[in-house]
Amino acid sequence: MAERIWNFSAGPGVLPVPVLEEARENLVSLGDSGIGICEHSHRGKAFLAVYEECEALCREVGGISSDYKVLFLQGGASMQFGMIPMNFLSSDATADYLITGAWSEKAQEEAVRFGKTHIACSSKDRNYCYIPKTVQCSENAAYVHYTSNNTIFGTQWHRMPEVPAGSTLICDASSDIYSRPIDVSKHALIYAGAQKNLGPSGVTLVIIRNDLIERGHKDLPTMLQYRTHSKNDSMYNTPPTFGIYLMGLVFKWIKANGGLVGMEQRNRAKADRLYAFLDQSQLFKATADKDSRSQMNVTFVTGNEELDGKFIKAATAAKLDGLKGHRSVGGMRASIYNAFPIEGVDALIAVMKEFEAKNT
Ligand SMILES: Cc1ncc(COP(=O)(O)O)c(C=O)c1O
């Protein structure tokens, strides 16, 4: 089999090798069933056991109480951008959006189709290189939406945004879900595409408070109502069975590696090491403000586009893949999700050191 290389992709991103190895076995036959995981009926006993284990582990690892429903949906986080206002906003109401990057912008743009929106804070003035210190919510907002980690700009909320008591707080946690402890009870809904920290693309985790499910509008297509998926345990139609299976394995891996506290320690160690190098470098510079830096996506530049391009080439030659920054910001981005090993961070630093010695 081909050798694995250091994969800094922003998503789909690196997954734990033991998870992939276990999945490889079960692709051909799930346990001793004689049928591969992708070939089992979602209504059959074998898959139902997989589903139940995944759901139970998701709750255990995330500390999710019975006040919440765990859903496995399709359409990515982008579908949630539309489903949320479609269900919970109306033309005479206002939803608050905290705008900290391109993904929060996209979420807000969808909401405008269904009602009014209020921008409670924005860091657009400095190309989203920081997390705003203050948030000004509107009175009686239908809900307040924020993006916990800004994948493109390399910033992250390190404390929860301060919103009025009783707010219906909704979080797009696509790029830092289960990377650190999370207080689910402070949220009404948390959603995340799986393809960064939890599994393959094609499945979206939605953690939604029971009372919110029933508040959703009823005049929507069946598939676009949360209550449909809730009543049917995510099996109103054929669910993304392989994604749910793999997510279950990832939850098991997280649990075996210290749970969310373990993930945070692991992620902090990687991010601290990389930022420490960037802070002393004569050539490379981190782009996000210090107090807003992401532990998941480390964005940096040399200050010279041509040199950035040269560095990415040198990194690719050294088997470091996926370091090119998002097309809207340029430079470099090292995505170091849960499953990314610290040895890969050391490999990146070694290549940066060598490049710096040759280019300064
Ligand atoms: C924070 C965030 N939100 C939403 C999305 C969109 O996710 P999807 O492609 O699953 O629709 C992404 C994708 O990278 C993201 O990083």
The ligand as an SDF file (V2000), in Angstrom:
LIG
                    3D

 16 16  0  0  0  0  0  0  0  0999 V2000
  -17.1400   26.6970    9.3310 C   0  0  0  0  0  0  0  0  0  0  0  0
  -17.7270   26.0670    8.1170 C   0  0  0  0  0  0  0  0  0  0  0  0
  -19.0500   26.1510    7.9060 N   0  0  0  0  0  0  0  0  0  0  0  0
  -19.6350   25.6120    6.8300 C   0  0  0  0  0  0  0  0  0  0  0  0
  -18.8960   24.9740    5.8620 C   0  0  0  0  0  0  0  0  0  0  0  0
  -19.5820   24.3870    4.6580 C   0  0  0  0  0  0  0  0  0  0  0  0
  -19.6610   23.0280    4.8520 O   0  0  0  0  0  0  0  0  0  0  0  0
  -20.2780   21.9950    3.7950 P   0  0  0  0  0  0  0  0  0  0  0  0
  -19.3040   21.9110    2.6810 O   0  0  0  0  0  0  0  0  0  0  0  0
  -20.3970   20.7440    4.6090 O   0  0  0  0  0  0  0  0  0  0  0  0
  -21.5980   22.5220    3.3570 O   0  0  0  0  0  0  0  0  0  0  0  0
  -17.5120   24.8430    6.0320 C   0  0  0  0  0  0  0  0  0  0  0  0
  -16.6960   24.1440    5.0100 C   0  0  0  0  0  0  0  0  0  0  0  0
  -15.5070   24.1160    5.0270 O   0  0  0  0  0  0  0  0  0  0  0  0
  -16.9280   25.4140    7.1830 C   0  0  0  0  0  0  0  0  0  0  0  0
  -15.6060   25.3380    7.3630 O   0  0  0  0  0  0  0  0  0  0  0  0
  1  2  1  0
  2  3  1  0
  2 15  2  0
  3  4  2  0
  4  5  1  0
  5  6  1  0
  5 12  2  0
  6  7  1  0
  7  8  1  0
  8  9  2  0
  8 10  1  0
  8 11  1  0
 12 13  1  0
 12 15  1  0
 13 14  2  0
 15 16  1  0
M  END
$$$$
